[in-house]
Each structure stands twice: as structure tokens, then as C-alpha cells.
Amino acid sequence: MAILTLTTDLGDKDIYQAVLKGSILRVLPTVNIVDITHSVAAFNIQQAAFILKNSFYYFPEETVHLIGIDTVYSDENKFLAIRYRKHFFVGADNGIFSLIFDEEPEAIMEINIMQDLKFLHFPLSDIFVKAACHLANGGLLEEIGEPVAGIEKRMLLQPAVERNQIRGMVIYIDSFQNVITNITKDFFNRVQQGRRFILYFKRNETITHLSWHYNEVPEGEKLCLFGISDHLEIAINKGNASGLLGLNLGDSVIIDFQ
């Protein structure tokens, strides 16, 4: 059975999510719809990209990922269907793809499906649905669009490094209030080279060793680890790290190596 995932900022209290799913099932009743999330903050491309980037490869190849973030059409915000690492992505060319992909996609098509005027204000349930269902049903990219040379670029701030220090920042706070930074495991290991470290963050708090899991410290104690996203996390065992430690999006973290 074909799989179609949804990543949107539609929330759960309005009609929009129901309209989207109903539109999909009218076109392709047999598709398996999987909600990645509908709780992205409105128009927050970086948040949506982080979630999808760190989850899509757990799905089988040929899965279609529909992205419903900032989908109002403009000359600068075209609608694309993309093949990347044997997955398909359908979304607006607003910079989100450049935050998800680590290398150039295998194919990029600007979708040329005609807009139904009654859905002019909500193309997500029209053009996006038709394109995604076409791909989920085994259709070819070339049948729904024209090739384009590239995607809109948007850059994330990367951690800065000196010989004995990494300066990073908070890029995501999950539902458990774990604080996720832009320091990846690979980046950390390349700089650390086996040395001891001290992690500094807000309120003069420090952590001096990596944990393998959250329960490695007593309840209520802080820790850091590399979570499922392979990004450095600051957490409190069964506690609210963001609130209790005063860490918010954009805050700085510093790692000194000894």
C-alpha cells in the first residue's frame, strides 16, 4: 500500500486538516496517510524542516511526503515535486527543501497541474494533493511538471569552531521540553578528538559528560546526549529542561574542550 506522509502547520482544532485528508482520500482511497505532524508553528519553515529531515528516512523507499507550510503561490514560491534518496517530496519552493536535503535531489519538477479556482486560497488540498496522489499511485514525476535547475536556498546557522571550543545554539525544543542544538554528533566527535569537555549554557549551568540515555542520571538531574536526531540535546530526566534551565530557541551553548 502506498504511503503518503503529512507535515503541516494546520493544527488540530480547525477544518483544514480534515479538508486535506478528505481531498486525498477522494483522489486515492487506498493510500495510507501518516501524520508526521500538524503542530508546526505557523509558517515556521525551519521547525518543519528539522522534523521532516530527521524522520523521512525511517519510511520505506517511494514514500511521498507532502509538506504544507507556506503554500500560497507566488512567482518566488513555486510548487515543486522532488525525488530525493528514493523518496518523493511535494511542497512550496520557499527554502524548506534546502534545509531538508544534504545533497542535490535526483530530480526537481515545477508542478504544472492546473489550479481549481474554488481552491485558490487553499492549494494544499488541490494541486498538492493531486501531485502527491499521482506519485503515490506510481505515476512519474515528468507527467506532472517541468524540470527546474535548482531549489530556493535557505541557510541554517552552523556551529562555530575554534581549536578548543564549539559555539552552538538551540534550534528546536521538543514536546518533552528537551533542548536540541545545532551541534551534530559527527561535528562534535571531529572537534572533540577524545578530549574531556565542559558544556556551558544559560544561568552558568554546566554539564561535563555525555549520557547514553535519559535515565542515566537521577530524576530531576540535567544531562546531555545525542538523541535520535543525532543532534546534541540538553535534557532533564523526567523534567522540563527548557523551562527549568531557561533555554529557548536561539540561545547559545558553548563547549570547551580540555
Rosetta silent file (secondary structure, phi, psi, omega in degrees, C-alpha in Angstrom):
SEQUENCE: MAILTLTTDLGDKDIYQAVLKGSILRVLPTVNIVDITHSVAAFNIQQAAFILKNSFYYFPEETVHLIGIDTVYSDENKFLAIRYRKHFFVGADNGIFSLIFDEEPEAIMEINIMQDLKFLHFPLSDIFVKAACHLANGGLLEEIGEPVAGIEKRMLLQPAVERNQIRGMVIYIDSFQNVITNITKDFFNRVQQGRRFILYFKRNETITHLSWHYNEVPEGEKLCLFGISDHLEIAINKGNASGLLGLNLGDSVIIDFQ
SCORE:     score description
SCORE:     0.000 S_00000001
   1 L     0.000  134.417 -179.513    0.000    0.000    0.000 S_00000001
   2 L   -65.441  145.785 -179.159    1.301    3.456   -0.951 S_00000001
   3 E  -115.194  132.098  177.509    2.333    5.737    1.931 S_00000001
   4 E  -128.752  114.951 -179.989    1.690    9.480    1.977 S_00000001
   5 E   -96.098  154.878 -179.645    3.014   11.491    4.950 S_00000001
   6 E  -124.969  127.106  173.141    1.778   14.918    6.031 S_00000001
   7 E  -128.671  109.956 -173.420    3.844   17.661    7.648 S_00000001
   8 E  -142.580  172.910  172.509    1.846   20.869    8.117 S_00000001
   9 L  -110.504   28.116 -173.887    1.096   23.826   10.364 S_00000001
  10 L   -76.930  -17.482 -178.693   -2.677   23.218   10.116 S_00000001
  11 L    71.601 -168.973 -174.724   -3.147   22.312   13.786 S_00000001
  12 L  -122.906   -4.505 -172.523   -5.905   20.099   15.152 S_00000001
  13 L  -102.476  -12.344 -177.065   -8.837   22.369   16.010 S_00000001
  14 L  -102.860 -176.019 -177.402   -9.886   23.740   12.595 S_00000001
  15 L   -84.081  -12.192 -166.188  -11.331   22.155    9.470 S_00000001
  16 H   -62.785  -42.168  179.714   -8.147   22.402    7.401 S_00000001
  17 H   -63.900  -40.345  178.335   -6.616   19.043    8.322 S_00000001
  18 H   -65.364  -40.675  177.860   -9.924   17.282    7.616 S_00000001
  19 H   -60.869  -43.714  179.860  -10.240   19.064    4.265 S_00000001
  20 H   -62.409  -49.267 -176.867   -6.715   17.965    3.322 S_00000001
  21 H   -68.309  -39.226  176.835   -7.215   14.328    4.283 S_00000001
  22 H   -62.419  -39.466  178.586  -10.651   14.145    2.697 S_00000001
  23 H   -63.717  -39.000  178.051   -9.245   15.555   -0.541 S_00000001
  24 H   -64.026  -47.201 -175.561   -6.510   12.911   -0.534 S_00000001
  25 H   -69.878  -25.385  175.364   -8.932   10.036    0.041 S_00000001
  26 H   -70.077  -34.166 -179.808  -11.255   11.233   -2.721 S_00000001
  27 H   -82.293  -41.366 -175.042   -8.361   11.058   -5.189 S_00000001
  28 L  -140.108   82.987 -173.784   -6.669    7.905   -3.846 S_00000001
  29 L   -61.827  -22.078 -174.701   -8.887    5.977   -1.376 S_00000001
  30 L   -90.968   -2.286 -174.491   -6.355    3.189   -0.864 S_00000001
  31 L   -72.251  147.738  176.530   -3.427    5.364    0.243 S_00000001
  32 E   -94.599  105.680 -178.804   -2.007    5.001    3.755 S_00000001
  33 E   -86.332  127.142  178.169   -1.951    8.525    5.254 S_00000001
  34 E  -120.757  122.284  176.692    0.636    9.034    8.010 S_00000001
  35 E   -82.156  113.813  169.272    0.666   12.221   10.076 S_00000001
  36 E   -76.735  -54.713  170.714    4.228   13.278   10.833 S_00000001
  37 E  -166.837  148.943  169.316    2.936   16.446   12.492 S_00000001
  38 L  -119.034   13.509 -173.585    0.337   19.169   12.092 S_00000001
  39 L  -106.448   17.019  173.969    1.711   21.143   15.048 S_00000001
  40 L   -62.643  138.166  175.536    4.446   23.124   13.324 S_00000001
  41 L   -59.392  144.512 -173.443    4.265   26.764   14.375 S_00000001
  42 L   -50.952  124.634  175.660    2.561   28.827   11.662 S_00000001
  43 L    64.294   15.601 -175.950    4.858   29.375    8.666 S_00000001
  44 L   -86.403   90.498 -175.942    7.874   28.038   10.621 S_00000001
  45 H   -65.244  -41.372 -177.568    9.920   26.530    7.817 S_00000001
  46 H   -64.355  -41.150  179.390   12.943   25.714    9.985 S_00000001
  47 H   -64.235  -45.926  179.072   10.882   23.776   12.523 S_00000001
  48 H   -62.295  -41.553 -179.491    9.132   21.757    9.811 S_00000001
  49 H   -63.201  -42.081  179.524   12.431   21.052    8.059 S_00000001
  50 H   -61.062  -44.684 -178.244   14.052   19.765   11.259 S_00000001
  51 H   -64.317  -47.891 -176.110   11.169   17.376   11.915 S_00000001
  52 H   -72.327  -38.466  179.527   10.972   16.018    8.368 S_00000001
  53 H   -58.453  -36.722 -175.287   14.736   15.861    7.830 S_00000001
  54 L   -96.483    8.337  179.762   15.107   13.642   10.881 S_00000001
  55 L  -129.504  -25.259 -169.271   12.130   11.383   10.212 S_00000001
  56 H   -64.006  -34.039 -173.539   11.597   10.783    6.488 S_00000001
  57 H   -75.763   -4.273  172.420   14.328    8.156    6.050 S_00000001
  58 H   -79.562  -13.338  179.455   12.610    5.848    8.557 S_00000001
  59 L   -87.098  159.045  178.497    9.846    5.369    5.988 S_00000001
  60 L   -64.337  154.970  173.523   10.078    2.886    3.108 S_00000001
  61 L   -57.892  150.971 -177.555   11.505    3.998   -0.232 S_00000001
  62 L    77.273    3.260  173.040    8.953    5.512   -2.631 S_00000001
  63 L   -64.579  143.722  177.266    7.067    7.152    0.263 S_00000001
  64 E  -104.731  128.734 -178.132    5.557   10.506   -0.723 S_00000001
  65 E  -113.042  111.931  179.070    5.992   13.377    1.748 S_00000001
  66 E   -94.328  125.968 -176.914    3.514   16.251    1.399 S_00000001
  67 E  -111.557  117.214 -178.001    4.679   19.483    3.073 S_00000001
  68 E  -110.267   67.320  178.338    2.004   22.026    3.935 S_00000001
  69 L  -128.781  122.294  176.694    3.984   25.052    5.138 S_00000001
  70 L    54.521   63.779 -171.027    3.647   28.490    3.484 S_00000001
  71 L  -102.454   11.051  176.865    1.826   27.143    0.423 S_00000001
  72 L   -72.874  126.930 -174.745    0.391   30.351   -1.065 S_00000001
  73 L   -72.357  142.613  169.386    1.636   30.562   -4.651 S_00000001
  74 E  -154.316  171.683  179.552    3.772   33.452   -5.896 S_00000001
  75 L   -61.527  -27.527 -179.041    6.449   33.915   -8.545 S_00000001
  76 L   -94.757   -4.783 -173.562    9.052   33.382   -5.816 S_00000001
  77 E  -130.678   66.662 -175.729    7.237   30.487   -4.140 S_00000001
  78 L   -74.899  164.499  179.080    6.656   27.863   -6.807 S_00000001
  79 E  -100.386  128.677 -174.842    5.247   24.395   -6.183 S_00000001
  80 E  -122.958  150.175  166.947    7.707   21.540   -6.630 S_00000001
  81 E  -120.736  127.977 -168.522    7.685   17.751   -6.780 S_00000001
  82 E  -133.092  142.862  170.468   11.099   16.287   -5.978 S_00000001
  83 E  -108.189  125.768 -177.778   12.779   12.892   -5.861 S_00000001
  84 E  -145.741  122.310 -179.812   15.474   12.617   -3.193 S_00000001
  85 L    50.658   42.854  176.547   17.081    9.433   -1.870 S_00000001
  86 L    65.138   21.987  170.373   14.300    7.368   -3.440 S_00000001
  87 E  -118.563  160.131  175.901   11.594    9.354   -1.649 S_00000001
  88 E  -112.086  143.484  178.528    9.210   11.928   -3.131 S_00000001
  89 E  -130.771  133.573  176.726    8.556   15.392   -1.696 S_00000001
  90 E  -124.705  124.180 -178.918    5.776   17.780   -2.665 S_00000001
  91 E  -174.872 -178.195  178.584    5.827   21.334   -1.334 S_00000001
  92 E   -85.358  145.030 -178.283    6.411   25.006   -1.941 S_00000001
  93 L   -84.424   65.768 -176.017    9.844   26.212   -3.031 S_00000001
  94 L  -107.650   14.501 -179.177   10.220   28.524   -0.038 S_00000001
  95 L   104.362  -12.084 -175.678   13.633   27.311    1.121 S_00000001
  96 H   -65.972  -34.826 -178.217   12.424   24.326    3.117 S_00000001
  97 H   -64.618  -36.900 -179.834   13.891   21.752    0.736 S_00000001
  98 H   -66.918  -22.980  177.634   17.398   23.164    1.123 S_00000001
  99 H   -85.006  -18.911  179.481   17.079   22.672    4.898 S_00000001
 100 H   -90.195  -40.703 -171.303   15.969   19.041    4.490 S_00000001
 101 L   -90.216  140.253  176.674   18.381   17.819    1.819 S_00000001
 102 L   -94.273  -15.345  176.196   22.108   17.241    2.349 S_00000001
 103 L  -146.052  176.928 -177.677   22.864   16.981   -1.346 S_00000001
 104 L   -64.176  137.885  177.579   21.252   17.794   -4.674 S_00000001
 105 L   -64.645  161.928  178.737   17.966   15.938   -5.348 S_00000001
 106 L   -73.735  -31.492  178.746   17.758   13.319   -8.070 S_00000001
 107 E  -157.560  142.050  179.034   15.001   15.229   -9.902 S_00000001
 108 E  -131.624  124.836  179.202   13.163   18.536   -9.443 S_00000001
 109 E  -125.113  133.798  169.086    9.918   19.381  -11.229 S_00000001
 110 E   -83.359  122.125 -173.829    7.838   22.530  -11.070 S_00000001
 111 E   -66.310  130.715 -179.179    4.275   21.235  -10.819 S_00000001
 112 L  -114.192   23.250  176.178    2.137   22.262  -13.801 S_00000001
 113 L   -69.153  134.697 -178.267   -1.229   20.939  -12.593 S_00000001
 114 L   -68.357  134.496  179.086   -3.981   23.461  -13.285 S_00000001
 115 L   -74.638  128.694  171.422   -5.330   25.244  -10.207 S_00000001
 116 L   -77.548  122.272 -172.275   -9.022   24.705   -9.433 S_00000001
 117 H   -60.654  -28.503 -178.983  -10.302   28.234   -8.808 S_00000001
 118 H   -72.718  -12.912  176.165  -12.515   27.203   -5.888 S_00000001
 119 H  -110.012   22.342 -173.704   -9.348   26.129   -4.042 S_00000001
 120 L   -57.141  -36.459 -178.301   -7.382   29.250   -4.978 S_00000001
 121 L   -85.844   -7.784 -176.191   -6.826   30.181   -1.329 S_00000001
 122 L  -140.779   63.662 -177.019   -6.005   26.581   -0.301 S_00000001
 123 H   -62.987  -16.109  178.772   -3.871   24.919   -2.999 S_00000001
 124 H   -56.603  -38.469 -178.040   -2.732   22.358   -0.445 S_00000001
 125 H   -89.922    2.878 -178.850   -5.975   20.401   -0.936 S_00000001
 126 L  -119.544  -83.855 -176.705   -5.909   20.784   -4.719 S_00000001
 127 H   -61.255  -47.089 -177.939   -2.569   20.995   -6.560 S_00000001
 128 H   -62.918  -44.581 -179.628   -0.525   19.448   -3.750 S_00000001
 129 H   -63.198  -45.133 -179.462   -2.978   16.605   -3.236 S_00000001
 130 H   -61.948  -42.433  179.530   -3.201   15.808   -6.945 S_00000001
 131 H   -66.791  -46.501 -177.938    0.577   15.762   -7.311 S_00000001
 132 H   -64.521  -42.465  179.695    1.184   13.697   -4.177 S_00000001
 133 H   -68.169  -35.731  175.185   -1.511   11.158   -5.024 S_00000001
 134 H   -57.556  -45.962 -179.258   -0.208   10.858   -8.589 S_00000001
 135 H   -70.470  -40.546  179.721    3.220    9.911   -7.230 S_00000001
 136 H   -64.795  -26.194 -179.822    1.818    7.637   -4.520 S_00000001
 137 L   -88.442    8.810  176.880   -0.147    5.810   -7.217 S_00000001
 138 L    93.213    6.399  179.768    3.049    5.072   -9.148 S_00000001
 139 L   -71.589  161.970 -177.538    2.914    7.996  -11.573 S_00000001
 140 L   -90.299  148.426  175.158    6.032    9.613  -12.993 S_00000001
 141 H   -57.198  -42.077 -174.165    7.416   12.981  -11.950 S_00000001
 142 H   -63.520  -16.931 -177.878    7.688   14.011  -15.577 S_00000001
 143 H   -83.999  -10.212 -176.836    3.910   13.684  -16.012 S_00000001
 144 L  -124.433    8.563 -178.552    3.085   16.456  -13.533 S_00000001
 145 E  -169.372  177.024  178.058    5.786   19.060  -14.074 S_00000001
 146 E  -114.575  141.265 -178.195    8.663   20.619  -15.937 S_00000001
 147 E   -61.656  142.180  171.864   12.314   20.256  -14.858 S_00000001
 148 L  -126.434  158.155 -170.510   13.911   23.150  -12.982 S_00000001
 149 L   -75.948  -30.052 -175.326   17.578   23.688  -12.285 S_00000001
 150 L  -165.581 -172.784 -178.068   17.521   24.023   -8.517 S_00000001
 151 L  -119.685  158.065  176.566   15.691   24.897   -5.328 S_00000001
 152 L   -63.481  133.264 -175.914   15.414   28.063   -3.266 S_00000001
 153 L   -97.121  136.876  171.914   18.292   28.199   -0.795 S_00000001
 154 L  -139.406  134.511 -173.912   17.956   28.999    2.878 S_00000001
 155 L  -106.105  136.717  169.277   20.840   28.628    5.298 S_00000001
 156 L   -90.142  145.908  174.897   20.797   27.467    8.900 S_00000001
 157 L   -65.716  127.474  179.652   23.324   28.958   11.271 S_00000001
 158 L   -94.904  152.538  176.554   26.117   26.439   11.721 S_00000001
 159 L   -63.644  143.292  176.822   28.103   25.997   14.940 S_00000001
 160 E   -92.176  146.243 -176.981   31.320   27.974   15.077 S_00000001
 161 E  -134.301  136.970  165.648   34.510   26.159   15.993 S_00000001
 162 E  -117.904 -177.887 -173.992   37.922   27.081   17.273 S_00000001
 163 L   -58.047  -40.026 -173.663   40.645   24.667   18.247 S_00000001
 164 L  -120.120   18.454 -175.494   39.313   24.106   21.767 S_00000001
 165 E  -154.727  142.699  169.131   35.731   25.339   21.577 S_00000001
 166 E  -117.034  132.724  172.892   32.390   24.897   19.801 S_00000001
 167 E  -113.210  113.967 -179.582   29.784   27.664   19.897 S_00000001
 168 E  -121.254 -168.174 -178.554   26.329   26.416   19.014 S_00000001
 169 E  -152.270  161.128  177.517   22.710   27.389   19.540 S_00000001
 170 E   -78.403  126.885 -179.044   19.285   25.964   20.380 S_00000001
 171 E  -117.226  -12.556 -176.961   17.334   25.130   17.207 S_00000001
 172 E  -160.200  143.338  173.440   14.425   23.017   18.476 S_00000001
 173 E  -126.556  119.958 -173.230   12.518   22.241   21.667 S_00000001
 174 L   -85.479 -176.921 -174.271   10.513   19.034   21.570 S_00000001
 175 L   -67.524  -20.651  176.162    7.230   18.130   23.282 S_00000001
 176 L   -89.528    3.398 -178.055    9.112   16.837   26.342 S_00000001
 177 L    68.070   21.622  168.273   10.902   20.213   26.537 S_00000001
 178 L   -70.815  141.557 -173.461   14.229   18.621   25.646 S_00000001
 179 E  -103.028  119.185 -175.082   16.504   21.269   24.163 S_00000001
 180 E  -109.140  131.695 -176.614   18.102   20.367   20.819 S_00000001
 181 E  -103.802  173.837  177.674   21.118   22.235   19.473 S_00000001
 182 E   -88.645   14.985  179.239   22.657   22.608   16.019 S_00000001
 183 E   -95.433  112.336 -179.608   25.708   20.556   17.082 S_00000001
 184 E   -84.347  162.023  179.683   25.632   17.159   15.412 S_00000001
 185 H   -61.213  -43.064  179.782   27.312   14.036   16.726 S_00000001
 186 H   -62.943  -43.764  179.361   29.707   13.899   13.781 S_00000001
 187 H   -62.611  -45.735  179.438   30.685   17.561   14.226 S_00000001
 188 H   -59.111  -48.010 -177.197   31.214   17.093   17.967 S_00000001
 189 H   -63.401  -37.621 -179.398   33.384   13.984   17.510 S_00000001
 190 H   -65.904  -33.882  179.646   35.579   15.649   14.885 S_00000001
 191 H   -85.187  -38.002 -175.609   36.363   18.540   17.208 S_00000001
 192 H   -63.339  -49.508 -178.582   36.495   16.619   20.470 S_00000001
 193 L    52.276   43.220  174.731   39.064   14.017   19.402 S_00000001
 194 L    81.250    0.589 -176.566   38.604   12.125   22.662 S_00000001
 195 L   -80.199  157.096  171.366   39.139   15.120   24.945 S_00000001
 196 L   -68.477  161.160 -179.134   37.150   15.958   28.055 S_00000001
 197 E  -145.415  162.399  169.162   34.679   18.796   27.732 S_00000001
 198 E  -128.607  122.947  176.842   32.553   21.265   29.658 S_00000001
 199 E   -95.295  120.149  179.456   29.190   22.275   28.189 S_00000001
 200 E  -108.214  140.973  172.317   28.148   25.773   29.267 S_00000001
 201 E  -151.398 -167.404 -169.661   24.707   27.293   28.826 S_00000001
 202 H   -51.030  151.313  176.275   22.324   29.798   30.405 S_00000001
 203 H    64.255   26.457  178.711   22.427   30.623   34.139 S_00000001
 204 H    59.924   26.122  176.275   26.045   29.402   34.398 S_00000001
 205 E   -76.999  147.937  177.788   24.879   25.791   34.164 S_00000001
 206 E  -138.154  153.495  170.601   27.425   23.165   33.079 S_00000001
 207 E  -134.992  139.626 -172.461   27.494   19.504   32.046 S_00000001
 208 L  -119.660    3.077  175.246   30.765   17.581   31.818 S_00000001
 209 L  -152.990  157.115  178.463   29.922   14.217   30.265 S_00000001
 210 E   -86.536  141.377  173.533   27.688   12.622   27.680 S_00000001
 211 L  -102.031  156.836  176.068   24.907   10.242   28.659 S_00000001
 212 L   -89.911  -28.583 -179.449   23.708    7.294   26.618 S_00000001
 213 L  -151.722  167.124 -172.640   20.088    7.593   27.745 S_00000001
 214 H   -68.702  -30.192 -176.751   17.854    9.883   29.805 S_00000001
 215 H   -84.570    9.480 -178.706   17.646    7.571   32.830 S_00000001
 216 H   -73.842  -16.726  176.289   21.404    7.530   33.282 S_00000001
 217 L  -116.971  160.261  179.107   21.077   10.323   35.856 S_00000001
 218 L   -61.495  156.382  177.140   18.658   10.555   38.811 S_00000001
 219 L   -56.492  134.679  179.648   15.196   12.026   38.192 S_00000001
 220 L    90.366   -7.654  179.618   15.335   15.805   38.076 S_00000001
 221 L   -92.640  149.119  179.347   19.033   15.937   37.135 S_00000001
 222 E   -83.890  157.626  179.246   20.280   17.526   33.923 S_00000001
 223 E  -157.239  168.569  168.777   22.192   15.672   31.223 S_00000001
 224 E  -133.351  148.398 -179.779   23.287   15.913   27.621 S_00000001
 225 E  -159.296  169.284  172.095   23.202   13.242   24.953 S_00000001
 226 E   -99.172  111.864 -175.867   22.914   12.677   21.235 S_00000001
 227 L   -82.445 -163.702 -174.780   19.287   11.785   20.620 S_00000001
 228 L   -64.616  -21.857  178.541   17.559   10.097   17.724 S_00000001
 229 L   -85.116   -4.160 -175.479   18.227   13.125   15.514 S_00000001
 230 L    64.279   22.429  171.713   21.997   12.859   16.158 S_00000001
 231 E  -107.204  147.596  179.207   21.966   16.423   17.489 S_00000001
 232 E   -65.492  125.928  179.055   23.258   17.309   20.935 S_00000001
 233 E  -112.566  144.302  168.318   20.364   17.564   23.400 S_00000001
 234 E  -109.482  125.790 -173.356   20.206   19.136   26.844 S_00000001
 235 E  -140.225  167.647  169.460   17.570   17.390   28.956 S_00000001
 236 E  -124.162  128.770 -179.216   16.373   16.760   32.498 S_00000001
 237 L   -59.977  113.113 -177.981   15.443   13.203   33.409 S_00000001
 238 L    56.622   36.839  179.361   11.625   13.311   33.599 S_00000001
 239 L  -140.705  175.747 -176.131   11.762   17.082   33.767 S_00000001
 240 L   -98.720   92.328 -175.717   11.262   20.249   31.728 S_00000001
 241 H   -65.593  -43.383 -177.939   14.737   21.257   30.563 S_00000001
 242 H   -60.178  -49.547 -177.788   13.650   24.270   28.544 S_00000001
 243 H   -71.644  -45.838 -174.870   11.605   25.797   31.352 S_00000001
 244 H   -73.045  -29.166 -179.824   13.741   24.814   34.336 S_00000001
 245 H   -99.295   -3.106  177.244   17.036   25.737   32.708 S_00000001
 246 L    69.888   29.292 -177.453   15.690   28.845   30.970 S_00000001
 247 L   -98.531  130.233 -178.528   16.728   27.675   27.495 S_00000001
 248 L  -130.372  168.630  178.188   14.830   28.986   24.473 S_00000001
 249 L   -55.384  134.191  178.195   15.177   28.921   20.699 S_00000001
 250 L    90.465  -11.034  179.548   18.246   30.833   19.585 S_00000001
 251 L   -68.055  150.286 -177.517   20.062   30.661   22.926 S_00000001
 252 E   -86.075  147.711  168.286   23.783   29.999   22.816 S_00000001
 253 E  -130.668  146.021 -177.978   25.608   26.928   24.094 S_00000001
 254 E  -129.467  135.240  175.565   29.378   26.632   24.412 S_00000001
 255 E  -118.595  118.177  173.748   31.534   23.526   24.627 S_00000001
 256 E  -100.932  131.693  178.223   35.115   23.920   25.859 S_00000001
 257 E  -102.219  140.671 -174.301   37.485   21.011   25.277 S_00000001
 258 L  -109.187    0.000    0.000   40.313   20.388   27.713 S_00000001
